[in-house]
Every structure is written in C-alpha cells, then in structure tokens.
C-alpha cells in the first residue's frame, strides 16, 4: 500500500524466535524482543544501532548517512575491559533452541573473527554432526581435541561420528578414554556398545547396552 521501493520480508514465528535470542544476547540485562524493534545494519550485515519502540524515520536516515559504526565504546580512556561480541554464547543459544542454520552462521563468523577456541570448535563440530556434515564436523572436533585433549564431550561426539561413518574401531580408544573419566555416563556406555556391535564383539556390546539401560532405564533409545 505504501509503494516502498525496497524489499519487505514478513516475519514468521521462526524469524521472531531467532531475533528474540539475538536481542537477549545484545544486552547485559537480558530482555525479550519488544514490538516494534528495528535494527540498523551496516553493508557487512553488522548491527550498528537498535531502536526499541517506534523509530523516527529522520533519526534512522541520519544514522544511516553517518554510518560511523557502533555508538559505543565512546572516546576516552577505559578503566575496565572493552566490551566485545560473544559469538560463542549467541550461537550456542540459537543451537539449543533449534535454530541450527542460524547458529552455524554465527559459529562460522566466530571462527573468522578470532583464533580457534576449543569450546567453539567442539560446539560447532557437534552442530555439524547433527546436520550430518561429517567431514567438516570431524575436522573441527579433531582440531578441538588437539587444543584440549581432555575434553570428554569432544571425544564422545567424535566417536559417535566415527561409528556413524562405519569406523567403529577408530571410535573405541576415544570411548574407553571417556569412560575412564565418567564410568557412569549412560551415553558413553551406549555409544561404546554401538561401536563394539559391528566389530562382532556382541557379548561386550551387550554388557555396555545393559549398563546404559541400568543407568538410564527411562531412555527408549538405550532400550
């Protein structure tokens, strides 16, 4: 009706959900997304300014013309650490809420913006494992374990990947190492049984499956 000469995208429930997570992680005091909320983006897609509530068109145009970057930090000397964008927390929050493609994009930005961090590599690799992007997931999880060999989560996820790509023999050392740290973890026990089963070690697999069921009797997958 307004004959606007730029694209208009109508938000569905998923879009609202993604922006709600983003909004909560933009501010120290987490708050839900208000309606309306407007985001002014740079040509690179970075958020320059957030308008909560009705936004005066003149102010938006002035900000868009200047486009000098974010309004903070202000000029002067800092006596506390400078604020930074925590891509890891944001991407993890998106992944936990089921927004995997959006989380993958943020994880990718995080890897480009900083030196590799083992937790970032593990989380991103785990997400790609869930999306069955096995080659890239294996690369990230292997790199993560090279930075921190004691990660049980990364060992379990890499072992799961190896089992799912028909390499159960390679998974066994990782699972044995993880089990030595957490002997009562049912997921480790179940994955260990799944690795032993295709190797024709049925008796050993049964022991691990039964132990997983004992530790988590309500889990239908283990049953």
NUGU-97014 format. One record per residue: residue number from 1; residue in three letters; z, y, x of N, C-alpha, C in turn. Coordinates in steps of 0.1 Angstrom, whole numbers. Each point is the difference from the previous one (the first is absolute). Layout:
# residues N
+-----+------+-------+-------+-------+-------+-------+-------+-------+-------+-------+
| seq | type |  n.zz |  n.yy |  n.xx | ca.zz | ca.yy | ca.xx |  c.zz |  c.yy |  c.xx |
+-----+------+-------+-------+-------+-------+-------+-------+-------+-------+-------+
| NUM |  ALA |     Z |     Y |     X |     Z |     Y |     X |     Z |     Y |     X |
...
+-----+------+-------+-------+-------+-------+-------+-------+-------+-------+-------+
***
This chain:
# residues 223
+-----+------+-------+-------+-------+-------+-------+-------+-------+-------+-------+
| seq | type |  n.zz |  n.yy |  n.xx | ca.zz | ca.yy | ca.xx |  c.zz |  c.yy |  c.xx |
+-----+------+-------+-------+-------+-------+-------+-------+-------+-------+-------+
|   1 |  UNK |     0 |   -12 |     8 |     0 |    12 |    -8 |     0 |    13 |     9 |
|   2 |  UNK |     6 |    -1 |    11 |     1 |    12 |     9 |   -12 |     1 |     9 |
|   3 |  UNK |    -9 |   -10 |     0 |   -12 |     1 |     9 |     4 |     2 |    15 |
|   4 |  UNK |    10 |    -7 |     4 |     4 |     1 |    14 |   -11 |    -6 |     9 |
|   5 |  UNK |    -2 |     6 |    12 |   -11 |    -5 |     9 |     5 |    -8 |    11 |
|   6 |  UNK |    11 |    -7 |    -2 |     5 |   -10 |    10 |     5 |   -12 |    -8 |
|   7 |  UNK |     1 |   -12 |     8 |     3 |   -12 |    -7 |    15 |     0 |    -6 |
|   8 |  UNK |     1 |    -6 |   -11 |    13 |    -2 |    -7 |     3 |   -15 |    -1 |
|   9 |  UNK |    11 |    -5 |     5 |     3 |   -14 |    -1 |    12 |    -1 |   -10 |
|  10 |  UNK |    -1 |    -8 |   -10 |    11 |    -2 |    -9 |     9 |   -11 |     5 |
|  11 |  UNK |    13 |     3 |     2 |     9 |    -9 |     6 |     4 |   -11 |   -10 |
|  12 |  UNK |    -1 |   -13 |     5 |     6 |   -11 |    -8 |    14 |    -3 |     5 |
|  13 |  UNK |     6 |   -10 |    -6 |    14 |    -3 |     3 |     2 |    -3 |    15 |
|  14 |  UNK |   -10 |    -6 |     6 |     2 |    -4 |    15 |     0 |    13 |     8 |
|  15 |  UNK |    -9 |    10 |    -3 |    -1 |    12 |     7 |    13 |     7 |    -1 |
|  16 |  UNK |     6 |     1 |   -12 |    12 |     7 |    -1 |    11 |    -7 |     8 |
|  17 |  UNK |     0 |   -13 |     0 |    10 |    -8 |     7 |    -1 |     3 |    15 |
|  18 |  UNK |   -12 |     0 |     6 |    -2 |     3 |    14 |     5 |    14 |     4 |
|  19 |  UNK |    -4 |    10 |    -8 |     4 |    13 |     2 |    15 |     2 |    -1 |
|  20 |  UNK |     6 |    -7 |    -9 |    15 |     0 |    -2 |     7 |    -4 |    13 |
|  21 |  UNK |    -5 |   -11 |     5 |     6 |    -5 |    13 |    -2 |    10 |    11 |
|  22 |  UNK |   -12 |     6 |     1 |    -3 |    10 |    10 |     9 |    12 |    -2 |
|  23 |  UNK |     2 |     5 |   -12 |     8 |    11 |    -3 |    15 |    -2 |     5 |
|  24 |  UNK |     5 |   -12 |    -3 |    14 |    -3 |     4 |     2 |     0 |    15 |
|  25 |  UNK |   -11 |    -4 |     7 |     2 |     0 |    15 |    -5 |    13 |     7 |
|  26 |  UNK |    -4 |    10 |    -8 |    -3 |    12 |     7 |    12 |     9 |     2 |
|  27 |  UNK |    11 |    -3 |    -7 |    12 |     9 |     0 |    12 |    -8 |     4 |
|  28 |  UNK |     9 |     7 |     7 |    13 |    -6 |     4 |     8 |    -5 |   -13 |
|  29 |  UNK |     0 |     9 |   -10 |     6 |    -4 |   -12 |   -10 |    -6 |   -10 |
|  30 |  UNK |     1 |   -13 |     0 |   -10 |    -8 |    -8 |     0 |     5 |   -15 |
|  31 |  UNK |   -12 |     2 |    -5 |    -1 |     4 |   -14 |   -13 |    -5 |    -6 |
|  32 |  UNK |     1 |    -2 |   -13 |   -12 |    -6 |    -7 |   -11 |    11 |    -1 |
|  33 |  UNK |   -12 |    -5 |    -2 |   -12 |     9 |    -1 |     1 |     7 |   -13 |
|  34 |  UNK |     0 |    14 |     0 |     0 |     8 |   -12 |   -14 |     2 |    -5 |
|  35 |  UNK |    -2 |     3 |   -12 |   -13 |     3 |    -6 |     0 |    14 |    -5 |
|  36 |  UNK |    -9 |     9 |     4 |   -10 |    -3 |    11 |     5 |     2 |    14 |
|  37 |  UNK |    -6 |    -7 |     9 |     2 |     2 |    15 |   -13 |     1 |     6 |
|  38 |  UNK |    -3 |     9 |     9 |   -12 |     2 |     6 |     1 |    -2 |    16 |
|  39 |  UNK |    -9 |    -6 |     6 |     0 |    -2 |    15 |   -13 |     7 |     5 |
|  40 |  UNK |     3 |    10 |     9 |   -12 |     6 |     7 |    -2 |    -8 |    13 |
|  41 |  UNK |   -12 |    -5 |     2 |    -4 |    -8 |    11 |    -9 |     7 |    10 |
|  42 |  UNK |     2 |    -3 |    12 |   -10 |     5 |    11 |   -12 |    -8 |    -1 |
|  43 |  UNK |   -11 |     4 |     7 |   -12 |    -8 |     0 |     2 |   -14 |     5 |
|  44 |  UNK |    10 |    -2 |     9 |     3 |   -13 |     5 |     8 |    -9 |    -9 |
|  45 |  UNK |     4 |     6 |   -12 |     8 |    -8 |   -10 |    15 |     1 |     2 |
|  46 |  UNK |     5 |     9 |     9 |    14 |     2 |     2 |     6 |    10 |   -10 |
|  47 |  UNK |    12 |    -3 |    -5 |     6 |     9 |   -10 |     5 |    12 |     7 |
|  48 |  UNK |    -5 |    12 |    -4 |     4 |    13 |     6 |    11 |     6 |    -8 |
|  49 |  UNK |    -1 |    -1 |   -14 |    10 |     7 |    -8 |     1 |    -8 |   -13 |
|  50 |  UNK |    12 |     0 |    -6 |     3 |    -6 |   -13 |     4 |    11 |   -10 |
|  51 |  UNK |    -6 |     0 |   -11 |     4 |     9 |   -11 |     7 |    -8 |   -11 |
|  52 |  UNK |    12 |     2 |    -2 |     8 |    -7 |   -11 |     0 |     9 |   -12 |
|  53 |  UNK |    -5 |    -5 |   -11 |    -1 |     8 |   -12 |   -14 |     7 |    -1 |
|  54 |  UNK |    -2 |     8 |   -10 |   -13 |     7 |    -1 |    -3 |     8 |    13 |
|  55 |  UNK |   -12 |    -1 |     5 |    -3 |     7 |    13 |   -10 |    12 |    -3 |
|  56 |  UNK |     4 |    12 |     4 |    -9 |    11 |    -1 |   -13 |    -2 |     7 |
|  57 |  UNK |   -11 |     2 |    -7 |   -13 |    -2 |     7 |    -2 |     9 |    12 |
|  58 |  UNK |     4 |    12 |    -1 |    -1 |    10 |    11 |     7 |    -5 |    12 |
|  59 |  UNK |    12 |    -5 |    -2 |     8 |    -5 |    12 |    -7 |   -12 |     6 |
|  60 |  UNK |    -5 |    -9 |    -8 |    -7 |   -11 |     6 |   -12 |     4 |     8 |
|  61 |  UNK |    -8 |    10 |    -6 |   -12 |     4 |     7 |     4 |     7 |    13 |
|  62 |  UNK |    11 |     8 |     0 |     4 |     7 |    12 |     4 |   -10 |    11 |
|  63 |  UNK |     8 |   -10 |    -4 |     4 |   -11 |     9 |   -12 |    -7 |     6 |
|  64 |  UNK |   -10 |    -3 |    -9 |   -12 |    -8 |     4 |    -8 |     9 |    10 |
|  65 |  UNK |    -1 |    13 |    -2 |    -8 |     8 |     9 |     7 |     1 |    14 |
|  66 |  UNK |    13 |     1 |     0 |     7 |     1 |    13 |     0 |   -13 |     7 |
|  67 |  UNK |     4 |   -11 |    -7 |     0 |   -14 |     5 |     5 |     0 |    15 |
|  68 |  UNK |    11 |     6 |     2 |     6 |     1 |    14 |     8 |   -12 |     3 |
|  69 |  UNK |     1 |    -9 |    -9 |     8 |   -12 |     2 |    13 |     0 |    -8 |
|  70 |  UNK |     9 |    -9 |     2 |    12 |    -1 |    -8 |     8 |    13 |     2 |
|  71 |  UNK |     7 |     4 |   -11 |     9 |    12 |     2 |    12 |    -2 |     9 |
|  72 |  UNK |     4 |   -12 |     3 |    11 |    -3 |     9 |    -6 |    -9 |    11 |
|  73 |  UNK |     6 |     0 |    12 |    12 |     7 |     4 |    -3 |    15 |     2 |
|  74 |  UNK |    10 |     9 |    -2 |    -2 |    14 |     3 |     0 |     3 |    15 |
|  75 |  UNK |    -5 |    12 |     3 |     0 |     4 |    14 |    15 |     2 |     4 |
|  76 |  UNK |     2 |    -2 |    13 |    14 |     2 |     5 |     4 |   -12 |     9 |
|  77 |  UNK |    13 |     0 |     4 |     6 |   -10 |     8 |     7 |   -10 |   -10 |
|  78 |  UNK |    -2 |   -13 |     3 |     7 |   -10 |    -8 |    12 |    -5 |     7 |
|  79 |  UNK |    11 |    -2 |    -7 |    12 |    -6 |     5 |     3 |   -14 |    -5 |
|  80 |  UNK |    -9 |    -5 |    -8 |     1 |   -14 |    -5 |   -14 |    -6 |     2 |
|  81 |  UNK |    -1 |   -13 |    -1 |   -13 |    -6 |     2 |   -10 |     5 |   -11 |
|  82 |  UNK |   -13 |     1 |     5 |   -10 |     5 |    -9 |    -3 |   -11 |   -11 |
|  83 |  UNK |    -3 |     4 |   -12 |    -3 |   -10 |   -10 |   -14 |    -7 |     3 |
|  84 |  UNK |    -1 |   -12 |    -5 |   -13 |    -7 |     2 |    -3 |    -9 |   -12 |
|  85 |  UNK |   -12 |    -4 |    -1 |    -4 |    -9 |   -12 |     4 |   -14 |     4 |
|  86 |  UNK |     7 |    -6 |    -9 |     4 |   -14 |     2 |   -10 |    -9 |    -7 |
|  87 |  UNK |   -11 |    -4 |     6 |   -10 |    -8 |    -6 |     5 |   -14 |    -3 |
|  88 |  UNK |     9 |    -5 |     9 |     5 |   -14 |    -2 |     7 |    -1 |   -13 |
|  89 |  UNK |    10 |     9 |    -2 |     8 |    -1 |   -13 |    -9 |     2 |   -12 |
|  90 |  UNK |   -10 |     9 |     0 |    -8 |     3 |   -11 |    -9 |   -13 |    -3 |
|  91 |  UNK |    -6 |    -5 |    11 |    -9 |   -11 |    -2 |     8 |   -13 |    -5 |
|  92 |  UNK |    12 |    -2 |     5 |     8 |   -11 |    -4 |     4 |     1 |   -15 |
|  93 |  UNK |     3 |    13 |    -4 |     4 |     2 |   -14 |   -12 |    -3 |    -9 |
|  94 |  UNK |   -12 |     4 |     4 |   -12 |    -2 |    -8 |    -2 |   -15 |    -1 |
|  95 |  UNK |     1 |    -8 |    11 |    -2 |   -14 |     0 |    10 |    -7 |    -9 |
|  96 |  UNK |    12 |     4 |     1 |    11 |    -7 |    -8 |    -2 |     2 |   -15 |
|  97 |  UNK |    -7 |    11 |    -4 |    -3 |     2 |   -14 |   -13 |    -5 |    -5 |
|  98 |  UNK |    -7 |    -7 |     9 |   -13 |    -7 |    -4 |   -12 |     8 |     2 |
|  99 |  UNK |     1 |    12 |     8 |   -12 |     8 |     2 |    -5 |    -3 |    14 |
| 100 |  UNK |    -6 |   -13 |     2 |    -4 |    -4 |    13 |   -11 |     7 |     7 |
| 101 |  UNK |   -11 |     3 |    -8 |   -11 |     8 |     7 |     5 |    14 |     5 |
| 102 |  UNK |     8 |     7 |    -8 |     5 |    13 |     4 |     9 |    -2 |    12 |
| 103 |  UNK |     9 |   -10 |     0 |     9 |    -3 |    11 |    -8 |    -3 |    13 |
| 104 |  UNK |   -11 |    -7 |    -1 |    -8 |    -4 |    11 |    -6 |    13 |     7 |
| 105 |  UNK |    -4 |     9 |    -9 |    -6 |    13 |     6 |    11 |     8 |     7 |
| 106 |  UNK |    12 |     0 |    -5 |    11 |     7 |     7 |     4 |    -7 |    13 |
| 107 |  UNK |     1 |   -13 |     0 |     3 |    -7 |    12 |   -11 |     3 |    11 |
| 108 |  UNK |   -13 |     0 |    -4 |   -11 |     3 |     9 |     2 |    14 |     6 |
| 109 |  UNK |     3 |     9 |    -8 |     3 |    14 |     5 |    11 |     0 |    10 |
| 110 |  UNK |    11 |    -7 |    -3 |    11 |    -1 |     8 |    -3 |    -5 |    14 |
| 111 |  UNK |    -8 |   -11 |     0 |    -5 |    -5 |    13 |    -8 |    10 |     8 |
| 112 |  UNK |    -8 |     8 |    -7 |    -8 |    10 |     7 |     8 |    11 |     5 |
| 113 |  UNK |    11 |     3 |    -7 |     8 |    12 |     3 |    10 |    -1 |    11 |
| 114 |  UNK |     4 |   -13 |     3 |    10 |    -2 |    10 |    -2 |   -13 |     8 |
| 115 |  UNK |     8 |    -2 |    10 |    -1 |   -12 |     8 |     5 |   -11 |    -9 |
| 116 |  UNK |    -5 |   -13 |     2 |     4 |   -11 |    -9 |    15 |    -2 |     0 |
| 117 |  UNK |     6 |    -2 |   -11 |    14 |    -3 |    -2 |     0 |   -14 |    -6 |
| 118 |  UNK |     9 |    -9 |     5 |     0 |   -14 |    -4 |     2 |    -1 |   -15 |
| 119 |  UNK |     9 |     8 |    -6 |     3 |    -1 |   -14 |   -13 |     4 |    -8 |
| 120 |  UNK |    -7 |    10 |     4 |   -12 |     4 |    -6 |   -10 |   -11 |     0 |
| 121 |  UNK |    -2 |    -6 |    12 |   -10 |   -11 |     2 |     4 |   -12 |    -9 |
| 122 |  UNK |    13 |    -3 |     0 |     4 |   -12 |    -9 |    -2 |     3 |   -14 |
| 123 |  UNK |     3 |    12 |    -5 |    -2 |     3 |   -14 |   -14 |     0 |    -4 |
| 124 |  UNK |    -8 |     6 |     8 |   -15 |     1 |    -3 |    -6 |   -14 |     1 |
| 125 |  UNK |     4 |    -7 |    10 |    -6 |   -14 |     1 |     4 |    -9 |   -11 |
| 126 |  UNK |    12 |     2 |    -5 |     5 |    -8 |   -12 |    -8 |     4 |   -12 |
| 127 |  UNK |    -3 |    13 |    -2 |    -8 |     4 |   -11 |   -14 |    -6 |     0 |
| 128 |  UNK |    -6 |     1 |    12 |   -13 |    -6 |     2 |     0 |   -15 |    -3 |
| 129 |  UNK |    11 |    -7 |     4 |     1 |   -14 |    -2 |     0 |    -3 |   -15 |
| 130 |  UNK |     7 |     8 |    -8 |     0 |    -1 |   -15 |   -14 |     2 |    -5 |
| 131 |  UNK |    -8 |     9 |     6 |   -14 |     2 |    -5 |   -10 |    -9 |     6 |
| 132 |  UNK |     5 |   -10 |     8 |    -8 |   -11 |     6 |   -10 |     6 |    10 |
| 133 |  UNK |     3 |    11 |     6 |    -7 |     5 |    11 |     6 |    -6 |    13 |
| 134 |  UNK |    -3 |   -13 |     2 |     7 |    -7 |    10 |    -2 |     4 |    14 |
| 135 |  UNK |   -12 |     3 |     4 |    -3 |     4 |    14 |     8 |    12 |     4 |
| 136 |  UNK |    -1 |    11 |    -8 |     7 |    12 |     4 |    15 |    -1 |    -1 |
| 137 |  UNK |     5 |    -8 |   -10 |    14 |    -3 |    -1 |     5 |    -7 |    12 |
| 138 |  UNK |    -7 |   -10 |     4 |     4 |    -7 |    12 |     1 |     9 |    13 |
| 139 |  UNK |   -10 |     9 |     1 |     0 |     9 |    12 |    12 |     9 |    -1 |
| 140 |  UNK |     4 |     5 |   -11 |    11 |    10 |    -1 |    13 |    -8 |     2 |
| 141 |  UNK |     2 |   -11 |    -6 |    12 |    -8 |     1 |     2 |    -4 |    14 |
| 142 |  UNK |   -10 |    -5 |     7 |     1 |    -4 |    14 |     3 |    12 |     9 |
| 143 |  UNK |    -6 |    12 |    -3 |     4 |    12 |     8 |    14 |     4 |    -3 |
| 144 |  UNK |     5 |    -2 |   -12 |    14 |     4 |    -3 |     9 |    -9 |     8 |
| 145 |  UNK |    -2 |   -13 |     0 |     9 |    -9 |     7 |    -1 |     2 |    15 |
| 146 |  UNK |   -11 |     5 |     5 |    -1 |     3 |    15 |    10 |    12 |     3 |
| 147 |  UNK |     1 |     9 |   -10 |     9 |    12 |     2 |    15 |    -4 |    -2 |
| 148 |  UNK |     2 |    -9 |    -9 |    14 |    -5 |    -3 |     0 |   -14 |    -4 |
| 149 |  UNK |     1 |    -9 |    10 |    -1 |   -15 |    -2 |    11 |    -6 |    -9 |
| 150 |  UNK |    11 |     8 |    -3 |    11 |    -6 |    -8 |    -1 |     2 |   -15 |
| 151 |  UNK |   -11 |     5 |    -4 |    -2 |     2 |   -15 |    -2 |   -13 |    -8 |
| 152 |  UNK |    10 |    -3 |    -8 |    -1 |   -12 |    -8 |   -11 |     2 |   -11 |
| 153 |  UNK |     0 |    12 |    -6 |    -9 |     2 |   -11 |   -15 |    -1 |     5 |
| 154 |  UNK |    -3 |     6 |    12 |   -13 |    -1 |     5 |    -4 |   -15 |     4 |
| 155 |  UNK |    10 |    -7 |     5 |    -3 |   -14 |     3 |    -3 |    -8 |   -12 |
| 156 |  UNK |     8 |     2 |   -11 |    -2 |    -8 |   -12 |   -14 |     4 |    -6 |
| 157 |  UNK |    -3 |    13 |     0 |   -13 |     4 |    -6 |   -12 |    -5 |     8 |
| 158 |  UNK |     1 |     1 |    13 |   -11 |    -5 |     8 |    -1 |   -15 |    -1 |
| 159 |  UNK |    11 |    -8 |    -1 |     0 |   -14 |    -3 |    -7 |    -3 |   -13 |
| 160 |  UNK |     4 |     8 |   -10 |    -6 |    -2 |   -13 |   -16 |     1 |     0 |
| 161 |  UNK |    -4 |    11 |     8 |   -14 |     2 |     2 |    -7 |   -12 |     6 |
| 162 |  UNK |     7 |    -5 |    11 |    -6 |   -11 |     7 |    -1 |   -13 |    -8 |
| 163 |  UNK |    10 |    -2 |    -9 |    -1 |   -12 |    -9 |   -11 |     2 |   -10 |
| 164 |  UNK |    -2 |    12 |    -5 |   -10 |     3 |   -10 |   -14 |     0 |     6 |
| 165 |  UNK |    -1 |     2 |    13 |   -13 |    -1 |     7 |    -2 |   -13 |     7 |
| 166 |  UNK |     7 |   -11 |    -4 |    -2 |   -13 |     4 |     4 |    -2 |    15 |
| 167 |  UNK |    11 |     7 |     5 |     4 |    -2 |    13 |    15 |    -2 |     0 |
| 168 |  UNK |     5 |   -11 |    -7 |    14 |    -2 |    -1 |     7 |    -3 |    13 |
| 169 |  UNK |    -7 |    -6 |    10 |     6 |    -3 |    13 |     4 |    12 |     7 |
| 170 |  UNK |    -8 |    11 |    -1 |     4 |    13 |     6 |    12 |     6 |    -7 |
| 171 |  UNK |     2 |    -3 |   -12 |    11 |     6 |    -8 |    13 |    -5 |     3 |
| 172 |  UNK |     1 |   -13 |     4 |    13 |    -7 |     2 |     9 |     7 |    10 |
| 173 |  UNK |    -5 |     4 |    12 |    10 |     7 |     9 |     6 |    12 |    -5 |
| 174 |  UNK |    -8 |     8 |    -8 |     5 |    12 |    -6 |    10 |    -3 |   -10 |
| 175 |  UNK |    -2 |   -10 |    -8 |    10 |    -4 |   -11 |    12 |    -6 |     6 |
| 176 |  UNK |    -1 |    -8 |    10 |    12 |    -5 |     7 |     9 |    11 |     6 |
| 177 |  UNK |    -7 |    10 |     6 |     7 |    12 |     5 |     7 |     7 |   -11 |
| 178 |  UNK |    -7 |     3 |   -11 |     6 |     7 |   -12 |    12 |    -8 |    -6 |
| 179 |  UNK |    -2 |   -13 |    -1 |    11 |    -8 |    -5 |    12 |     0 |     8 |
| 180 |  UNK |    -1 |     1 |    13 |    11 |     0 |     9 |     9 |    13 |    -2 |
| 181 |  UNK |    -7 |    10 |    -5 |     8 |    13 |    -3 |     6 |    -1 |   -14 |
| 182 |  UNK |    -8 |    -4 |    -9 |     4 |    -1 |   -14 |    -2 |   -14 |    -6 |
| 183 |  UNK |    10 |    -9 |     4 |    -2 |   -14 |    -5 |     1 |    -2 |   -15 |
| 184 |  UNK |     6 |    10 |    -7 |     2 |    -1 |   -14 |   -10 |     8 |    -8 |
| 185 |  UNK |   -11 |     4 |     6 |   -10 |     7 |    -7 |   -10 |    -9 |    -7 |
| 186 |  UNK |     0 |     0 |   -14 |    -9 |   -10 |    -7 |   -15 |     2 |     3 |
| 187 |  UNK |    -4 |    13 |     1 |   -14 |     3 |     3 |    -5 |    -7 |    13 |
| 188 |  UNK |     9 |     1 |    10 |    -4 |    -6 |    13 |    -1 |   -15 |    -1 |
| 189 |  UNK |    10 |    -6 |    -7 |     0 |   -14 |    -2 |   -13 |    -5 |    -8 |
| 190 |  UNK |    -3 |     8 |   -10 |   -12 |    -4 |    -8 |   -13 |     1 |     8 |
| 191 |  UNK |    -1 |    11 |     7 |   -12 |     1 |     8 |    -1 |   -10 |    11 |
| 192 |  UNK |    12 |    -4 |     6 |     0 |   -10 |    10 |    -5 |   -14 |    -6 |
| 193 |  UNK |     5 |    -3 |   -12 |    -5 |   -12 |    -7 |   -15 |     1 |    -2 |
| 194 |  UNK |    -5 |    11 |    -4 |   -14 |     2 |    -3 |    -9 |    -1 |    13 |
| 195 |  UNK |     6 |     3 |    11 |    -7 |    -1 |    13 |     0 |   -15 |     4 |
| 196 |  UNK |    11 |    -7 |    -2 |     1 |   -14 |     4 |    -8 |    -9 |    -9 |
| 197 |  UNK |    -2 |     3 |   -12 |    -7 |    -9 |   -10 |   -14 |    -3 |     5 |
| 198 |  UNK |    -9 |    10 |     3 |   -14 |    -4 |     4 |     0 |    -7 |    13 |
| 199 |  UNK |    10 |     1 |     8 |     1 |    -7 |    13 |     4 |   -15 |    -2 |
| 200 |  UNK |     1 |    -4 |   -12 |     3 |   -14 |    -4 |    15 |    -3 |     4 |
| 201 |  UNK |     8 |    10 |     2 |    14 |    -2 |     2 |     7 |     1 |   -13 |
| 202 |  UNK |    -3 |   -10 |    -9 |     5 |     2 |   -14 |    15 |    -1 |    -1 |
| 203 |  UNK |     6 |    -9 |     8 |    15 |    -1 |    -1 |     7 |    13 |     4 |
| 204 |  UNK |    -5 |     6 |    11 |     6 |    12 |     4 |    -2 |    11 |   -10 |
| 205 |  UNK |   -12 |     0 |    -6 |    -4 |    10 |   -10 |    10 |    -1 |   -12 |
| 206 |  UNK |     2 |   -12 |    -4 |     9 |    -3 |   -12 |    14 |     6 |     3 |
| 207 |  UNK |     5 |    -2 |    12 |    13 |     5 |     4 |     1 |    15 |    -2 |
| 208 |  UNK |   -10 |     7 |     5 |     0 |    14 |    -1 |    -2 |     5 |   -15 |
| 209 |  UNK |    -9 |    -7 |    -7 |    -1 |     4 |   -14 |    13 |    -2 |    -8 |
| 210 |  UNK |     6 |   -11 |     2 |    13 |    -2 |    -7 |    11 |    10 |     4 |
| 211 |  UNK |     0 |     4 |    13 |     9 |     9 |     4 |    -2 |    14 |    -6 |
| 212 |  UNK |   -13 |     4 |    -1 |    -4 |    12 |    -7 |     5 |     0 |   -14 |
| 213 |  UNK |    -2 |   -11 |    -7 |     4 |    -1 |   -14 |    15 |     1 |    -1 |
| 214 |  UNK |     7 |    -7 |     9 |    15 |     1 |     0 |     5 |    14 |     2 |
| 215 |  UNK |    -7 |     8 |     8 |     4 |    13 |     3 |    -4 |    10 |   -11 |
| 216 |  UNK |   -11 |    -3 |    -7 |    -5 |     9 |   -11 |    -5 |    -9 |   -11 |
| 217 |  UNK |    10 |    -7 |    -8 |    -4 |    -9 |   -10 |    -8 |     6 |   -12 |
| 218 |  UNK |     0 |    13 |    -1 |    -7 |     6 |   -12 |   -14 |     4 |     4 |
| 219 |  UNK |    -4 |    -2 |    12 |   -13 |     4 |     4 |   -11 |   -11 |    -3 |
| 220 |  UNK |    -9 |     4 |    -9 |   -10 |   -10 |    -5 |   -10 |    -4 |    10 |
| 221 |  UNK |    -3 |    10 |     9 |   -10 |    -3 |    11 |     6 |   -11 |     9 |
| 222 |  UNK |    12 |     0 |     3 |     6 |   -10 |     9 |     0 |   -14 |    -7 |
| 223 |  UNK |     3 |     1 |   -13 |     0 |   -13 |    -8 |   -13 |    -6 |     0 |
+-----+------+-------+-------+-------+-------+-------+-------+-------+-------+-------+
***
